Amino acid sequence: MILLQISSALGPAECALAVAHASKVLEAQARQQQVKVDLLETRAGPVPGTFESMVFALEGPNASSLADSWEGTVQWICISPYRPRHRRKNWFIGVSRFAVAPDLESSAVRIETLRASGPGGQHVNKTESAVRATHLATGLSVKVQTERSQHANKRLALALLAQKLLERQENHQIQAKAQLRLQHHQLQRGQAQRIYYGLKFELAP
């Protein structure tokens, strides 16, 4: 399993829209390449339908090559749909790849099962397939409900929790906002891994 994060890095609403566009392209490519993709976590952007951050789990023989093709900076060249008179036309987002961290000790994590929320019909209403994993020492908690199987959701939740604990360790003495601002400036200076154009978010030839 590979965790892939698409982030606007505290960029403006246009960057959060680019994250939403990129996620749809990623999911379409995953289907084409027979890579199983699960959306584990989202952080909403300033405009409905946009996202500051999205975290995906990729699984399958082609997962690594798909992640490699995305990792880095993604550039979107487009007139702002929110500020048509704005001079800026270049928007940048970042894609980060994480190897799944080692399994957490069962004694360090509390696992709770609960009903999944949101759309899903009868399955959501009647089964407790969603899983919340809480790290007892830090109180850090994640909830996963992407799969119909409770066992599969537990596996994904533990992977996401382990990754978050690693991030917490690495950023222990760094203010998160300052780090994201730095990342956003680095994205603009870096060479883009992918370049998309226009409101239809079409890949540059």
N, C-alpha and C positions, 0 to 999 in steps of 0.2 A: 504494500500500500504506500502511496505517495500523497502527501498533503500539499495542495497548491493554493496559495493565497493571492487574490487579485485585490489591489489596494489603490485608493485615490491619494494616499499619503497626505491627507489634509488639504488636497487641492480643492478648487471651487466646485460648484454644482456640475459644471461641464465634465469634470474628471469623474465625478460620481456616476454620471450618465455613461461615460465611456466604460466604467467597470461593469455596468449592467449590459451594455452591448457586447463587451468582450466575453462575459459569462455565457451568453447565448451562442456565440461562435464556438467557444470551448466545448460546450455540451454537444453541439452539432458535430464537431470533429470527433469527439469521443464516441458518439454513436457510429460514425463512419469507420472508425478504427477499432471498433468492438472493445472499447475501454469502458468499464463500469465506472460511472461518476455519481457521487453523492454530494449534495450540498449540505455541509455540516453546520455552517454558521454564517450569519449576515449581520452587517451593521448598516442601518438605513442611512441614506444620504439626505441632503436638505430638501430635495424635491421628491414627491411620491414616485416610486418606480426606479429610483436611483440608489446606489449603494456606495458607502465609503469603503467597505471591505466585504469580501466573500471568500469563504474557505471551502475547498472541495477535497474529497478523497477520490483518488484515481486508483483503479485496480485492473490488472490484466497484462498480458504479454507486451502490449504496446504502450502501457502507461508511462514508462520512463521516457520513451522517445517523444511522446506527446507533451510531457512536462518540459522536456528540454527545449522543444520548439517554442514554448511560451515564456520561459524564465527570462527575466530581464525587464527592459523598459518597453512599453507599448505607446506609440504616438498616434494621436488622432488629429487629423488636420480637417477642420470644419469651422464654419461660421457658427458662433454660439446660438443655439436654439432658444436660449433664455435672454440673451443680450445681443440682439442683432446688430447693433451699432458698435459693439465692442471690437476694438482693433485686433485683439488676440485671436488667432486661429489655430494655435498649436496647444494641444492638451496632452498631458502625460500621466500614465498610471504605471504601477509596478506589479510584476508577477514574481512571487517568491516560492521556491520549492523547498519542502522540508521532508527529510527522511523521518519515518515514524520512529518516535523515541522508544527505548526499551520498555517492556511491560512494567506497569506499576505493581507493587506488592498489594495483594488483596486486602491486607490489614490496614493499608494506608488510605483506602478509598471506601466511601459509602455509596452503594448502588441502590437507587430507588426506581421502581417502575411506576408509570403513570399513564393516563390516557393521552394519546396524541391529540394535539390541538390543531385547528384549522381545517381546510377542506379534506375530504376523504370518505365522506358518506358513512355507511354503517360500520365499516372497519374502524374508523376513528372513534366512533361513539361507544363501541362495545368491547374493545380490546385495550389492554394496558401494554402496548408495545413500545411506547416511548421510554427512554432511560435517562435518568439524571445521575451523573457521577460527580461526587464531591470529594476533594482531597481534604482529609481531616485536619492536617497540620496547618494548612493555609486558608481553608474555607473556599478555595477556588472551585467553581462548579460549572459544569457544562450539561446541556440537554440535547439529545439526539433523537429524532423521530423519523428519519428519512426512510427506514426500512420497515416492512411489515413484521419482520421477525425481531422479537425482543433480544435474542442472542446476537443478531447482527448489529442492532443498535448499541448494545453493550460494548461490543468490540470497537465500533467507531467512536463511541464516547470516551473509552479509555485511551484510544490513540490521540484524540483531540485534547484530552485533559493532560496527557503526558507532554504534548507539544507546548501547551500553554504554560506548563510548569517550567519547561526549559526556557521559554521566552522570558518568564518572570525572573528566572535566575540570571539570565544574561543582561537584563535591563534593570537589575535591582537598584542601582544607584543613578539611573538615567531617567529624567522626566520624559514620559511617553510623548507628550506634545512636542517637546524640543526635538526628540529623535525623529518624529514623523515630518516635522518641518525640514530638517536636514535631509531626510530621505527624498522629500519632494524636490528640493533644489538639486540633489544628485540625479534624480530622474531626468530633469530638464537638460542637464549637462551630458548625461550618458548617451551612448549610441542606442537607438531604438532597435529592439529585436523584431518588432512588427510595426508597420505603418498602415493606418486605415484612413480612408477619405470619406467625407460627406456625411449627410444625415442618415444614409443607409448603411454606414459603417462598412465600407467595402475595402477589402485588402488591396494594398498597392501591388501592382504587377512586379 
